[in-house]
Every structure is written in structure tokens, then in C-alpha cells.
Amino acid sequence: MHTFKAFLLFACVLSSFQVGCSMSQKRESDGPVVVSTWKFGLKANEAAWQVLSSGGRALDAVETGVRVTEADPNNGSVGIGGTPDEDGNVTLDACIMDETGDCGSVAFLQNILHPVSVARKVMEETRHIMLVGKGAEEFAYEHGFDKTNLLTPRAEERWKRWLEKNGRGQLPAINIENHDTIGMIALDEKGNLSGACTTSGAGFKIPGRVGDSPIIGAGLYVDNEVGGACATGWGEAVIRICGSHLVVEYMRQGHAPRKACRLAVERLIARNPDYREIQIGFLALNKKGEFGAYCLRSGFQYAAYTTEHGNRVIDSKTKL
């Protein structure tokens, strides 16, 4: 008799657990979702949404979306028109990651308009994850990418003014004016996640410097069982804590996206004594379609597009 009662109790517990697991996977959004960093993410979201709303794959959506920002010469932190390094050269970094965990990346890439698409070629056409410098550039040419002068007159004038005033070795403040990235995470109608991140890096950086943006686990991470996250701001601080991966792991523990981002910011503060001199923002989207962000200092905004609310800009919660 006692054995039978124990069996019934175990069956009830197991049934409750299964129901709870099923409920935990319920989609909060009635359709696809795309989120991206900063106000300029609105235009990127519009392009990504065209893919998602027609039943397209999240991977295609994030590539399509961030390419809009890469091609905008008026954006001084991504792609053509990006702020050059201290030698006056525009060097680009990007990565992309799909629902299977496959990923590709390029860093210190010159003369190529769309580094995110080169990163996808690395992912799909090679057994590698990251190509850098001249090797990445030659790989791009071999795969049909055109050579493009990325230094616009506006960016060149900006560099000359900085050089006259500061000289080599003097980085500007890492704040809302020098945020240097667009990161994007998308959830498609099939419930699959993908992400992309692309940047021209910190303005007037030492030649050869690479930040967090093209590093899988730092500037971007996607786990299709849990969610995805991306980072913006001072990349060195993000690299020290493998920031985007950390956010995803906090979500795996059951934390909502915004709280996961907050916990990552708190970890970053503990690991970076200069945290008051920099800006960092994390943005996350989970498997249920929930999203949120958290930043170190005020000023970080992100763009979110859902079926229910359309495309809008949201102010991130902030630590300081």
C-alpha cells in the first residue's frame, strides 16, 4: 500500500514538472521578435522584420538588418563612415551566430562594406570561425565582395580634428557619442534564434585593436534552448567577463532577460576598476520572446519590433 501511494505521489510530481516545463516554453510574443542596440536599430529592425514577417529565418533577418547600418555613411560607429583608428584607417569587426550554434567572425577587416556577410561566409564556407586582417580581406574578394573605400570625407575630417587636438594614444570617452556597435537578436516564427554584431570599433583606437564585437561569447552569443544576447560599449570590459555568454547563462538559470543583463553589469563592475570611466550595455532576448536590457550608465537605448507593439525605441534601465 505504501509503495502504491509513493508511486502516485511520484506520478503527480512528475506530471506537475512536465506541465511546468511546457508552460516555461510558452511564447510571450504572438509572432517573431527582433531587438537591436541603439536608436539607429529602428531602421535595421525594419529590414529584419521584412524577413521575419514573411516566415523567414532569424539568421537571414539579422544579417539583412545590420547590413542597413553598415551601409549608412552617416553612422560613425558601424561600416562605411565609421570612425577610423589613430592612423586614419577604418577597420571593421563583425560576427554572426545561428540557431545550431554555428558561427562566423571577421576582425580588423578593411575595404569591405559588409563585414557581417563576410562573417557568414566564414561560417558557411570554411571550417573556421574567425578570419582577420589581410586574410579576411582576401577571403572576401575571393567570395565576390567588392573593394570599397570606407573612409568618408566626414569621417576623415573627424579624424583630422581629433589628431590635431589629441595626438596618438588618446581615446575619446566611451559614452553615448562613441558607442561603436549594432548588435541584433531575432526570434523567428519557428521559434529559432540567431544574432549578429558589427562595428568599426572604438574611435581612434590603436591600429590592430579588436574589441568584443566579433568575439563569440563576448559581443554576441546565442543558445537556441535559452536565448541570445549582445553587448555594446567598451569591449575590453565585456571581454573580461565573456559578457554575452554570461547573460545567456543567467537566463539559463531562470532569470528574465533584463535581470540577466543587470547581473552581468554587476559582474562587470566587480571585474573592472575603471567602470566609472566607461559605458556598457547588454541586450537580451529569450526563447519565449521576452527581452530586456541593462546598462552601466544612462543613455543606452535599444529598438524592439514585435507584432503587438510594432517598432519602438526603449530606454534601458541603468546601474549608475
N, C-alpha and C positions, 0 to 999 in steps of 0.2 A: 504493500500500500504506500509506504513512504517513498519507495522507488518510483512508483507511478506519479505521485504528487511532485516529486523532484523533476520528473520528465516534463510534466505540464508547465511547471514554473520556468524551466529552461526554454520550452517552446514559446511561451509568452514573451520572454525576454528577447529571444532571437527574432520573433515577429516584430516586436517594437523597434529593435535595432534596424531591421531591414526597412521598415516604414520610414524611420528617421533618416536613413541613408538616401532613400528615394526622395524624400522631401528636401534634403540638403542639396540635391542636384536640380531642383526646380528652377527654371529660368525666371529671373525677376523682370527682364525686359521681354516684351512681346514682339520679338524680332531681333535683327542684328544690332550691334553696338560698335561704335568706333570712338576712341578718345585719342587726343594728341596734345602735346605740350604747347603752351603759349597761345596768344590770341591769333597769331597767323595760322594756327592749326585749323581755323574755321574753313579756309579755302581748301586745305588739304583734306579735311573731313568730307567736304562736298564731293571731291573727286573719288574718295574711297567709298562714299555712300552709293555712288552710281554703280559700283561693282557689287556691293553688298545687297542693295535693294533689288537687284536683278538675279539674286541667288548665287552670286559669285563667291569665290573662295577668299577667305580672310587674307591669305598670302598675297593674292593679286591686289586686294584692296589697299593694304598698307604700302606696297610698292608704288601703286598708282598715286596714292595720297601724298606721300612725301616727295615724290618727283615734282609735284606742283611747287613746293617750297624750294627745292633745289634749283628750279628754273626761274625763280623770281630774283632779278638783279637788284631789287630794292631791299632785299633781306640781307643784312650784313653779317649773318651768322651761319648761313647754310648755302652750299652750292655756289653758283656763279654770283659774283658780287660780294662773296664772303670776305671778311676782314683778313688781310694777309698776315704772314708771320713777320718777324722783325727785318727780314731781308726783302720783303715786298712780294713774296710768293704765296699764292693761295693754294693750300694743301687740304684735301678733304678726307674725311673718315666716315665710314658707314657700315652697318650690319643689318642682317635680316634673319628671321627665325620662323619656322613654320610649326604646324601642329604635331609633326612627328618628332620634333627635336632637332631636325636638320637645320643647319645654319651656314651662313657665309659672311665674310667680312673683308673690307679693304681699309688700309690706313696709309697716310702720307701720300695720297694719290693726287697727281697734278694733271691738268689739261683735259679732264673728263667731266662732262656736265652732270652725269647721273651716277654717282658712286654707288647708290643703293642697288641699281640694276647690275652693276659690275659685281657687287657682293652676291647677288642672286645667281649670277653666272658661276661664281666661285663655288657656291653651294651645289648647283645642279650639274656642273660640267667637270668638276675636279673631285679628288678625294681629300682635298684640304679644306680648311675653314678660313684661314686668313692669308691674304697676299698684301704686300706693302711696297711702297715706293715705285721704283722703275719697273720692277717685276709686275706689279699690279697694273701699271700703265700699259706695258707691252701686252699683257693678257687682255686688257680692254680693247686695244687696237685689233688684236687677233680675232676678237669676237664681234667686230663690226662697229665699235664705238668710234665716233669722230673726235679729232683733236680740237679742243675749244679753249680760247683764251678766257680764263676765269676772272682775271683782274679787270674790273670795270673802271672807267675814269673816276667814278665816285669813290670806290674803294681805294684806288691809288692815291687820291687826294687826301683821304683819311689817313693813310699810312704816312704820307709825307709830313702832314701836320704833327702826327704823333712822334715821328723820328726827330723832327726839329725841336720839339718840346721836351722829349724824354730821353731819347737815345736808346741804344740796345740794352736789353736786360730789364726793362721796366714794364711790367704788365699793368694794364688798367684794372680798375676794380672789377671783381667778378660779381656783377649785380644784374639788375633788370636790363641795363643797356648792353651787357656783354654776356648773354645767357647761352649762346653758342650751339643750340641743338633743336631739332624737332625729333621727338620720339612719338611713335604711334602704335597702339594696340587695337586689334579688331577681333570681334566675335561674329562669325557668320551664321546663317540660318541653320546650318548643320551642327552648330554648337562647337565649332573648331576655332581655335585661337591662333593668331600669328602677330608678329611685331616687326617694326623697322625703326632704325635710328640713323640719322645722318647730320653732319655738321662740317663747318670749316674750322672748328676748334677755337680755343681761346685766342682772341685778337692779339697780334703782335707777339706771339709765342716764340720761343727759341726754335729755330729750324730743326725739324725732325721730331718735335714733341707730338705725342699722341695721347689723347685723354681717354675717358671711359667709353665714349660713344661707340667705337667699333668692337669693343671687348665684350663678348658674350658672358653674361653673368654680372657685368658691371653696369654698362649703359643700357643693356636690354637683356631680358630673359623671359622665356615662355615655357610653361609646362601645361600641356593640354588637359591634364587631370585637375589642375588647380586654377591657373590664371596666368597673367603676364604683367610685366612691369617695365618701366623705362625711367631714365634719370636725365636731369638737365642741371647745368651749373658747373662748378669746379670739379673737373673729372678726377683729379688726383685724390680728392677726399672720397669720392664714390668708389674708386678702385680699391682703396684701403679696406673697405668693408664688403666688397663684392655686392654693391648696393641693390641692384635689381633682383639678383638671385635671393638676397636676404629678404626682400619684400615678398617674393613668391613663397619662400619658406614660412614666413609669418602667416601668410594666407593659408598655407597647408595646415598650419596648427589651428585654424579655425577663425582667425582674425578677419574682420571686414577689411576691404581694400584701404580705406583711409587710415584705419588704425595700424595696419601693416606698414604703411608709409611712415606714419608717425614713429613707430618703434624703430624703423630703420634710421630716421633722422636722429633719434636719441642715441642710437649706437654710433652714428657718425660723429656726433658731438663728443662722445666719450673717447673716440679714437683720433680726433683731430684738434689739437690745442689751438689752432688758428681759426676755429669755426666762426668766430665773430667777424672775421675779415672776408668771408666768402658767402656765396649763395648756392643752395642745393634744393632741388625739388624732385620728388618722386611721384609717379603717376601709375595707378594700377587698375586692372580690370579682371574680375574673376570669372569663373566658369558659369556663374548664374546670371551674368550680365550686370552685376553691381560694380561700381567704380568709385574711385576717390583719389585724393592727392594730399600731400602734406609737404611743406617746405620749411627751410631753416629760418628765412627772413621774409617779411611781407613783400608782395609784388609778383609772386608766381601765379599765373593763370593757366587754365587748360581749357580745351574745347571738347565738347561731347555731343555726339549725334545719336539719337535714339528715335524709334518710331513714335514713342509717346510725346516727346518734347522737342523734336527737331534738333537743329544745330545751334548750340549756345556756348557762351564763354562763362566759366565758373571760376571764382576766386578760390585759391587754395587756402586751407587752414594753415596756420603758421606757428612755429615754435617761439620765435623771439618777437 
